Structure formats: C-alpha cells, structure tokens
Amino acid sequence: MTGLFLFDFQTQKWTELSKGSPTWPKFSPDGRYLYALDATGNGAIIRVRLSDHAVEKFADLKNFIMSGTYSSWLSVAPDGSPLLLRDAGTTDVYSLDWEEP
C-alpha cells in the first residue's frame, strides 16, 4: 500500500489523502494541514488540507539538492513554512567580518 493515509478514530476507517509515495509526513502547528515530500521524483512538497482532503503542490524542489537521513528530510516551522536540509557543499560557505559600532 503506497500513498498518504489518515486514520479516523471515530469511524475506525482509513482515508487516502494522496497517492504515490509521499515521505516525511508532518502536521502543521495548527493541525489544519499535512505536509509531505513527493518521492515520485517530481521534487515537490505537497500539502493536504485536512478539512476537505484537498492536495496542493506547496513548493517546487526541482533544482533543490536535498540532504538528511535517507538523503532527505522535512519538518514544519511554527509559522507553517517547510524546513529542509540542503546539501550545500563548500560552494556555499561564506566568511564575514563583523564590525561593531
């Protein structure tokens, strides 16, 4: 069974929220949404509104090089924005000289 499912404890039934292979599902801080990485190779974050099960492409990750456990990771910040780990390498390392007044 592949997809994203939600179990309703009142009805004792599973509801399919999304097909495919979504990974790293995370609830939004307010509990209204469920975020997941689209693992079908499309490079996206999907967001499911739990009130009506509407699925939307929340962020395009086409050129984003992910890093983390099993080469990817997703979480959600308190403001509802996605948190990802990016494989920056040494090309994105900067040095700054801080001068205080």
N, C-alpha and C positions, 0 to 999 in steps of 0.2 A: 504494500500500500504506500503510494507516494502522494504527497500533497500536504496541505496545511489544514488540520482539523481542530475543531473546538468541541469539548465535551460539555454538555449542559447537564448539570447535576439534578435539576428539577425534572427534566424529561428522561434522563438517563440515556441520551442519544448523542451521537457524534454528528457534527455538521461540517461538511467540507467547505473550507474558506477559499482555498486556492489549489489549483492543480500544479503539476510539475514537481520540482524538487527544492522548495524553499528551505533555507537553513538559518540557523541562529535566530529563531523567533523571539521577539521581545515585546512586551506590552508597553504602551506609552505610560508616562507617570500618572495621567488622569484615568487610565483604564479604558479609554474610548477607542484606541487603535491597537493593532498588532502589526509590528514591522518584521520583515524578514528579507534575507538576501535571496535573490533569484539565482539559483545554482544551475540553471539550464544553459548557461553560457552567454546569456544576454547582458550580463553586467549591470544589474539594477537592484535597487531596494524597492520592495513593494510594501504598500501599507493597506491594511484591511480595516475598514470602519466596522466595528463590531455590532453596531445598532442595526445595520442592514446588509452586512457582509459585502459591501462594495469594495472592489480591489482597484487600486490605482498604482501606477508606476510613480514612486515618490522621488527617486533620484537615479540618474543615469550614471553608471560607473564604467562606461565603455573603455576609457583610457586610464582608469584608476588601477594601479598595481597594488593589490592587497597583500597583507601580511597577517600573521597571527597563527593561532592553533589551527592545524589543518589548512594552512595558507589563507585563512580568512577569519574575520571576527566582526560582530555587530553588537552594539548596545544603543541605548537611547538616553540622551541627556535629560535633565529635569525640565528643560524647555520644550522637549519633544523632538529635538534635532538628532539625527543619527550620529553615532560615534563609530569610527572605523580605524583600523590600523593600516598604515600605508608603508610600503617598502620604499623608503626614500633613498637609501644608499648614501654614498659620500657626496653625490652631486648636489644634495640639498642641505648641506651642513654649512652654517654661516657663523661668522665671528663678528661681534660688535664691540666697540669701545664705548663704554658708558661714562659720560662725564656729567657729574652732578653740579648744580649751580652753587 
